[in-house]
Amino acid sequence: MADAARGQALALLEAGRWDEAREAWAAWLVRSPGDGDGWYNLGWLRHRTGDPVGALEAYDQALRAGADDPAETHLNRATLLA
């Protein structure tokens, strides 16, 4: 079931259904807070849907949880802080 929930969140993101994807990733991360890439995706979605503070928080969590691409995560944080 966990893989299905993550897969659904990813599918919504890839389909451009950003509001739904944001909610799906947030729900997924309640159950799987160690998913660094999930936090990255939530940060990206929060940024794109007008929540820069939430995006920064999610990017920070992504770095703590070991996101696969920390350089990209830092770059996105810098964009928000500029």
C-alpha positions in Angstrom: 0.0 0.0 0.0 2.8 2.4 0.8 4.3 2.0 -2.7 0.9 2.7 -4.2 0.5 5.9 -2.2 3.9 7.1 -3.3 3.2 6.1 -6.8 0.0 8.0 -6.8 1.7 11.1 -5.5 4.3 10.8 -8.2 1.7 10.3 -10.9 -0.2 13.4 -9.9 3.0 15.4 -10.0 3.9 14.1 -13.4 0.4 14.8 -14.7 0.7 18.5 -13.6 -2.1 18.2 -11.0 0.0 20.1 -8.5 -2.6 20.9 -5.8 -3.6 17.3 -5.6 0.1 16.1 -5.8 1.0 18.5 -3.0 -1.6 17.0 -0.7 -0.7 13.4 -1.7 3.0 14.0 -1.0 2.2 15.6 2.4 0.1 12.6 3.3 2.8 10.2 2.1 5.4 12.0 4.2 3.4 11.7 7.4 3.9 7.9 7.0 7.4 8.0 5.5 9.2 11.0 6.9 12.6 9.6 5.9 11.9 10.0 2.1 14.3 12.7 1.1 13.1 12.8 -2.5 9.5 13.0 -1.3 10.4 16.1 0.7 12.1 17.5 -2.3 9.0 16.9 -4.4 6.8 18.5 -1.7 9.1 21.5 -1.6 9.0 21.9 -5.4 5.2 21.7 -5.4 4.9 24.2 -2.5 7.1 26.6 -4.4 5.1 26.3 -7.6 1.7 26.7 -5.7 2.7 29.8 -3.9 4.0 28.6 -0.5 7.6 29.7 -0.4 7.9 29.3 3.4 6.5 25.8 3.2 8.8 25.1 0.3 11.9 26.1 2.3 10.8 23.9 5.2 10.3 20.9 2.9 13.7 21.5 1.2 15.3 21.6 4.6 13.7 18.2 5.4 14.8 16.9 2.1 18.4 17.7 2.9 18.1 16.2 6.4 16.5 13.0 5.0 19.2 12.6 2.3 17.6 13.6 -0.9 19.3 12.1 -4.0 20.4 15.5 -5.4 21.4 17.9 -2.6 22.9 20.3 -5.1 19.5 20.7 -6.8 17.8 21.1 -3.4 20.3 23.8 -2.4 19.8 25.6 -5.7 16.0 25.6 -5.3 16.4 27.0 -1.7 18.7 29.7 -3.0 16.1 30.7 -5.7 13.5 31.1 -2.9 15.9 33.2 -0.8 17.1 35.5 -3.6 
